[in-house]
Amino acid sequence: MHDESGRRRFQMLFLFVVSTGDAAGHTLVTWAIARRLQEKGLRVGFVKPVGTHPVQFNGVWTDHDALLFKTALNLPEPLSEICPHPLSDEAWKDMGSPEILNDFKNFLRKLSTDRDVLIIMGSRHVFFDDATCPLPDSSFVPALKADFILVHRPRTISKSIYSILSIFSLLKDNIRGIVFNRVSPSDLASLRERVLPSLIQKGVPATMALPEDPVLSYRSVRETGEILKARVLCGEGSLEQPIASMTVGSADLPGGLLIFKRVYNKIVLLAPDPTGNEKGPLQSRPLAGILLTGGRQPAPQLLPAAEKAGIPLLLVQEDTFASLERLEQAPSLLSSRDEAKVRRFTERMEQDNGLHRLLDRLRLPR
């Protein structure tokens, strides 16, 4: 469309953020991009049509990312519109591809009112069908004439190149940038110096390669307690303390906390090393908190000791090893309280003007 002066008049933009799976981190990428677009003065909406991490909120099922972005982006829409299909259902079972696409377009048209950009967060993999929706993200992107950003976590460089070129050959008119995320330190130099330039020569918008950052995967004491359905006995003000590691031993207990040596059913939560040396001795790390396992009420002297040390003390019903197993199996999910993580990640995206180049390629409204 053009205005009377002949200049192109930009309409509202559909922006898909999709992933090639493998815990690539496209929730964090989506959050960083959405926040920066808001800072540029654009009215940003968000929708995740198909849920991948169902959660209950106020007795209603929704998707974890829908709940996150409703709060983080201050969205007025109800969760039922931000994620209309949080669980596998029969909504599209008997519909053909044209009907599904038309139904999806009508839904998005309503949701995009008074928006400059509507960010659509894809499911787990750009090419894979989801149980809820029989069409993959790769079908929706061209049908909506949407821009899309691909988030990819490289495991094997040769397989990564094949995947990227396959996606580019199919959706080259829509792709605006590729974020290689969570890159192994051993592969980072090769990816930046050889692979990205080679892809760019082929016309592929390989925008940036970001190294694996352990800090972004740290759970807080609060999240750990929520996973285990723990009861907070004290230390509510320190629940956002990050956890770098856990131990069932007592060698790391300082001073007044030595009394916890008498407690056999516990998990000691250790904060990151203050020097940044993640391979340093555990004894050098401050405590983030203590989990008392097995559901037994603590002895009277334990609570004052934890309060004096200023650390959270949580009571868990499951035994120690069942608790550790649950934590190991539970995926780490972002929360609206994780502003520090998105700021840190945004700073990494901004290195060498990577985030600027990525946004500059988008067909944003003027």
C-alpha positions as CSV (number, residue, x, y, z in Angstrom):
1,M,0.0,0.0,0.0
2,H,1.1,3.6,-0.7
3,D,0.0,7.0,0.5
4,E,-0.7,10.0,-1.7
5,S,3.0,10.9,-1.9
6,G,3.8,7.5,-3.4
7,R,5.8,6.3,-0.4
8,R,5.1,2.9,1.0
9,R,2.7,2.9,4.0
10,F,3.7,0.1,6.4
11,Q,0.9,-1.9,8.0
12,M,1.0,-3.9,11.2
13,L,3.7,-6.6,11.3
14,F,3.2,-10.2,12.1
15,L,6.5,-11.4,13.6
16,F,7.0,-15.1,14.2
17,V,9.8,-16.2,16.5
18,V,10.4,-19.9,15.9
19,S,12.9,-22.5,17.0
20,T,14.6,-25.7,15.8
21,G,13.9,-27.2,19.2
22,D,16.5,-28.6,21.6
23,A,16.0,-25.9,24.3
24,A,17.3,-23.2,22.0
25,G,16.0,-20.4,24.3
26,H,13.5,-18.7,22.0
27,T,11.4,-17.6,25.0
28,L,14.3,-15.4,26.1
29,V,15.0,-14.2,22.6
30,T,11.3,-13.3,22.2
31,W,11.3,-11.4,25.5
32,A,14.4,-9.4,24.5
33,I,13.0,-8.5,21.1
34,A,9.6,-7.6,22.5
35,R,11.1,-5.4,25.2
36,R,13.3,-3.5,22.7
37,L,10.4,-2.9,20.3
38,Q,8.4,-1.5,23.1
39,E,11.3,0.8,24.0
40,K,11.3,2.0,20.4
41,G,7.7,3.2,21.0
42,L,5.9,0.4,19.1
43,R,2.7,-1.1,20.4
44,V,3.6,-4.8,20.8
45,G,1.1,-7.7,21.1
46,F,1.9,-11.3,21.8
47,V,0.2,-14.6,21.1
48,K,1.3,-18.2,21.4
49,P,-1.4,-20.2,19.5
50,V,-0.4,-23.6,20.7
51,G,0.8,-24.3,24.2
52,T,3.9,-26.3,25.0
53,H,4.1,-25.9,28.8
54,P,0.6,-26.0,30.2
55,V,0.1,-24.4,33.7
56,Q,-2.9,-23.7,35.8
57,F,-3.6,-20.1,36.8
58,N,-6.6,-19.1,38.9
59,G,-8.0,-22.5,38.1
60,V,-7.8,-22.2,34.4
61,W,-5.3,-23.9,32.1
62,T,-3.0,-21.7,30.0
63,D,0.6,-21.8,28.7
64,H,3.6,-20.7,30.8
65,D,4.8,-18.3,28.1
66,A,1.4,-16.7,27.8
67,L,1.4,-16.1,31.6
68,L,5.0,-14.7,31.4
69,F,4.4,-12.3,28.5
70,K,1.0,-11.1,29.8
71,T,2.8,-9.8,32.9
72,A,6.2,-8.8,31.3
73,L,4.6,-6.9,28.4
74,N,1.6,-5.6,30.4
75,L,-0.9,-7.1,27.9
76,P,-4.6,-6.3,28.4
77,E,-5.9,-9.4,26.6
78,P,-7.1,-12.4,28.7
79,L,-5.0,-15.5,28.8
80,S,-7.6,-17.3,26.7
81,E,-6.7,-15.0,23.8
82,I,-3.0,-14.9,24.3
83,C,-2.9,-18.8,24.2
84,P,-6.2,-20.2,22.8
85,H,-5.0,-23.8,22.7
86,P,-2.9,-24.4,25.9
87,L,-3.8,-28.1,25.9
88,S,-4.3,-30.8,23.3
89,D,-7.9,-30.7,22.1
90,E,-10.1,-31.5,19.2
91,A,-10.5,-27.9,17.9
92,W,-8.8,-28.5,14.5
93,K,-9.1,-32.2,14.3
94,D,-11.6,-32.4,11.4
95,M,-10.5,-29.2,9.6
96,G,-8.3,-29.1,6.5
97,S,-5.3,-26.9,6.1
98,P,-7.1,-24.0,4.3
99,E,-9.8,-24.0,7.0
100,I,-7.2,-24.0,9.8
101,L,-5.2,-21.1,8.2
102,N,-8.4,-19.1,7.7
103,D,-9.5,-19.7,11.3
104,F,-6.0,-18.7,12.5
105,K,-6.0,-15.5,10.3
106,N,-9.4,-14.4,11.7
107,F,-8.2,-15.0,15.2
108,L,-5.0,-12.9,14.7
109,R,-6.9,-10.1,13.0
110,K,-9.0,-9.6,16.1
111,L,-5.9,-9.7,18.4
112,S,-3.9,-7.3,16.3
113,T,-6.2,-4.3,16.8
114,D,-4.3,-1.2,17.8
115,R,-1.0,-3.0,17.5
116,D,2.1,-2.1,15.4
117,V,3.7,-5.6,15.9
118,L,2.1,-8.8,16.8
119,I,4.7,-11.3,18.0
120,I,3.7,-14.9,17.4
121,M,5.7,-17.5,19.4
122,G,6.1,-20.8,17.6
123,S,5.9,-24.2,19.1
124,R,8.8,-26.5,19.8
125,H,10.2,-26.9,16.3
126,V,9.6,-25.0,13.1
127,F,9.1,-28.1,11.0
128,F,7.3,-30.5,13.4
129,D,3.6,-30.8,13.8
130,D,2.1,-30.3,17.3
131,A,-0.5,-32.6,18.8
132,T,-2.9,-29.7,19.1
133,C,-2.4,-28.2,15.6
134,P,-1.8,-30.4,12.6
135,L,0.1,-27.6,10.8
136,P,3.7,-26.7,11.6
137,D,5.0,-23.2,12.0
138,S,6.6,-23.4,8.6
139,S,3.1,-23.4,7.1
140,F,1.8,-20.4,9.0
141,V,4.7,-18.1,8.3
142,P,4.2,-17.7,4.5
143,A,0.4,-17.9,4.8
144,L,0.5,-14.7,7.0
145,K,3.3,-13.1,4.9
146,A,5.0,-12.7,8.3
147,D,8.6,-11.9,9.1
148,F,10.2,-14.5,11.2
149,I,13.3,-14.9,13.3
150,L,14.8,-18.4,13.8
151,V,16.5,-19.4,17.1
152,H,18.8,-22.3,16.7
153,R,21.0,-24.2,19.2
154,P,23.9,-25.8,17.4
155,R,24.9,-29.2,18.6
156,T,26.8,-30.5,15.5
157,I,28.0,-27.8,13.1
158,S,27.4,-29.9,9.9
159,K,23.8,-30.7,11.0
160,S,23.2,-27.1,11.9
161,I,24.3,-25.9,8.4
162,Y,22.0,-28.5,6.8
163,S,19.0,-27.4,8.9
164,I,19.5,-23.7,8.3
165,L,19.9,-24.1,4.6
166,S,16.8,-26.3,4.4
167,I,14.7,-23.7,6.3
168,F,16.2,-20.8,4.2
169,S,15.3,-22.6,0.9
170,L,11.7,-23.0,2.0
171,L,11.1,-19.6,3.8
172,K,13.8,-17.3,2.4
173,D,11.2,-14.5,1.5
174,N,10.2,-14.3,5.2
175,I,13.3,-15.0,7.3
176,R,14.8,-11.8,8.8
177,G,17.5,-13.2,11.1
178,I,19.0,-16.3,12.6
179,V,20.1,-16.3,16.2
180,F,22.6,-19.1,17.1
181,N,22.1,-19.4,20.8
182,R,23.7,-21.5,23.6
183,V,26.7,-22.2,21.5
184,S,29.4,-24.4,23.1
185,P,32.5,-22.4,23.9
186,S,34.6,-24.9,21.9
187,D,32.5,-24.2,18.8
188,L,32.0,-20.4,19.2
189,A,35.1,-19.2,17.3
190,S,34.6,-21.5,14.4
191,L,30.9,-20.5,14.1
192,R,31.6,-16.8,14.2
193,E,34.7,-16.8,11.9
194,R,33.7,-19.4,9.3
195,V,30.1,-20.7,9.4
196,L,28.3,-17.3,9.8
197,P,30.3,-15.6,7.0
198,S,29.7,-18.6,4.7
199,L,26.0,-18.5,5.3
200,I,25.9,-14.8,4.8
201,Q,27.6,-15.2,1.4
202,K,24.7,-17.5,0.5
203,G,22.2,-14.8,1.4
204,V,21.2,-16.4,4.7
205,P,20.7,-13.7,7.4
206,A,22.9,-15.4,10.1
207,T,22.8,-12.5,12.5
208,M,24.6,-13.6,15.7
209,A,26.1,-16.4,17.7
210,L,25.7,-16.3,21.5
211,P,27.7,-18.5,23.8
212,E,26.2,-20.8,26.5
213,D,25.8,-18.6,29.6
214,P,25.4,-20.7,32.8
215,V,23.9,-17.7,34.6
216,L,20.9,-17.7,32.4
217,S,20.1,-21.3,33.4
218,Y,20.3,-20.7,37.1
219,R,17.1,-21.4,39.0
220,S,16.1,-19.1,41.9
221,V,15.3,-20.5,45.3
222,R,11.7,-19.4,44.6
223,E,11.5,-21.5,41.4
224,T,13.1,-24.5,43.2
225,G,10.5,-24.2,46.0
226,E,7.7,-24.0,43.5
227,I,8.8,-27.1,41.6
228,L,8.9,-29.1,44.9
229,K,5.8,-27.5,46.3
230,A,7.8,-26.5,49.3
231,R,6.7,-24.4,52.3
232,V,8.8,-21.4,53.1
233,L,9.7,-21.4,56.8
234,C,11.8,-18.2,56.7
235,G,13.8,-16.0,54.4
236,E,11.0,-14.8,52.0
237,G,13.0,-11.7,51.1
238,S,15.9,-13.8,49.6
239,L,13.9,-16.2,47.4
240,E,15.2,-14.7,44.2
241,Q,18.8,-15.7,45.1
242,P,20.2,-17.8,42.1
243,I,21.3,-21.4,42.7
244,A,24.5,-22.5,41.0
245,S,24.7,-26.0,42.5
246,M,23.3,-28.3,45.2
247,T,24.8,-30.7,47.7
248,V,23.6,-33.1,50.3
249,G,26.8,-32.7,52.3
250,S,27.5,-30.3,55.2
251,A,31.1,-29.3,54.5
252,D,29.9,-25.9,53.1
253,L,27.9,-24.8,56.2
254,P,29.6,-21.8,57.8
255,G,29.5,-20.7,61.4
256,G,26.1,-20.6,63.0
257,L,24.7,-23.0,60.3
258,L,26.9,-25.9,61.5
259,I,23.9,-27.0,63.5
260,F,22.4,-28.3,60.3
261,K,25.1,-31.0,60.2
262,R,22.8,-32.9,62.6
263,V,20.0,-32.8,59.9
264,Y,20.4,-35.8,57.5
265,N,17.4,-35.0,55.3
266,K,18.4,-31.8,53.6
267,I,19.7,-30.3,50.4
268,V,22.1,-27.4,50.6
269,L,21.6,-24.8,47.9
270,L,24.8,-22.9,46.8
271,A,24.9,-19.5,45.2
272,P,27.2,-18.7,42.3
273,D,30.9,-18.2,43.1
274,P,31.3,-14.4,43.8
275,T,34.6,-14.5,41.8
276,G,32.8,-15.9,38.7
277,N,34.9,-19.1,38.9
278,E,32.2,-21.7,38.4
279,K,34.8,-24.5,38.7
280,G,36.1,-23.3,42.0
281,P,35.6,-25.3,45.3
282,L,32.1,-25.5,46.7
283,Q,33.3,-24.3,50.0
284,S,34.0,-20.9,48.5
285,R,30.4,-20.3,47.5
286,P,27.8,-18.6,49.7
287,L,24.7,-20.4,50.6
288,A,21.5,-19.6,48.7
289,G,19.2,-21.6,51.0
290,I,18.5,-25.0,52.6
291,L,15.8,-27.4,51.8
292,L,14.6,-29.7,54.6
293,T,13.3,-32.9,53.0
294,G,11.0,-35.6,54.1
295,G,8.2,-33.3,55.4
296,R,9.4,-33.4,59.1
297,Q,9.1,-30.3,61.1
298,P,12.6,-28.9,61.9
299,A,14.0,-28.9,65.5
300,P,13.2,-25.5,67.3
301,Q,16.8,-24.3,67.1
302,L,17.1,-24.6,63.3
303,L,14.8,-21.8,62.3
304,P,16.5,-19.1,64.4
305,A,19.9,-20.2,62.9
306,A,18.6,-19.8,59.4
307,E,17.0,-16.4,60.2
308,K,20.2,-15.1,61.8
309,A,22.2,-16.2,58.7
310,G,19.7,-14.5,56.4
311,I,19.0,-17.5,54.2
312,P,15.7,-19.1,53.1
313,L,14.7,-22.3,54.8
314,L,12.1,-24.4,52.9
315,L,10.3,-27.6,53.9
316,V,9.7,-30.3,51.2
317,Q,7.4,-33.3,51.6
318,E,9.4,-35.6,49.4
319,D,12.6,-37.3,50.5
320,T,16.0,-36.0,49.5
321,F,16.7,-38.2,46.4
322,A,13.1,-37.9,45.1
323,S,13.4,-34.1,45.4
324,L,16.7,-34.1,43.5
325,E,15.2,-36.3,40.8
326,R,12.2,-34.0,40.4
327,L,14.5,-31.0,40.1
328,E,16.6,-32.7,37.5
329,Q,13.6,-33.7,35.3
330,A,11.8,-30.4,35.6
331,P,12.6,-27.9,32.8
332,S,13.8,-24.5,33.9
333,L,11.2,-21.8,32.9
334,L,11.5,-18.1,32.9
335,S,9.4,-16.0,35.2
336,S,8.3,-12.3,35.0
337,R,10.6,-11.9,38.0
338,D,13.6,-12.8,35.8
339,E,14.2,-9.2,34.6
340,A,17.9,-9.5,35.4
341,K,18.2,-12.4,33.0
342,V,16.6,-10.7,30.1
343,R,18.7,-7.6,30.7
344,R,21.9,-9.7,30.7
345,F,20.8,-11.6,27.5
346,T,19.9,-8.3,25.8
347,E,23.3,-7.0,26.5
348,R,24.8,-10.1,24.8
349,M,22.6,-9.6,21.8
350,E,23.7,-6.0,21.6
351,Q,27.4,-6.9,21.2
352,D,28.7,-5.9,17.8
353,N,25.3,-4.2,17.1
354,G,23.8,-7.7,16.6
355,L,20.4,-6.7,18.0
356,H,20.3,-3.5,16.0
357,R,21.0,-5.4,12.8
358,L,18.3,-7.9,13.6
359,L,15.6,-5.3,14.2
360,D,16.7,-3.2,11.2
361,R,15.9,-6.1,8.9
362,L,12.3,-6.3,10.2
363,R,9.5,-4.7,8.1
364,L,8.4,-2.5,11.0
365,P,5.7,0.1,10.7
366,R,6.9,3.7,10.3
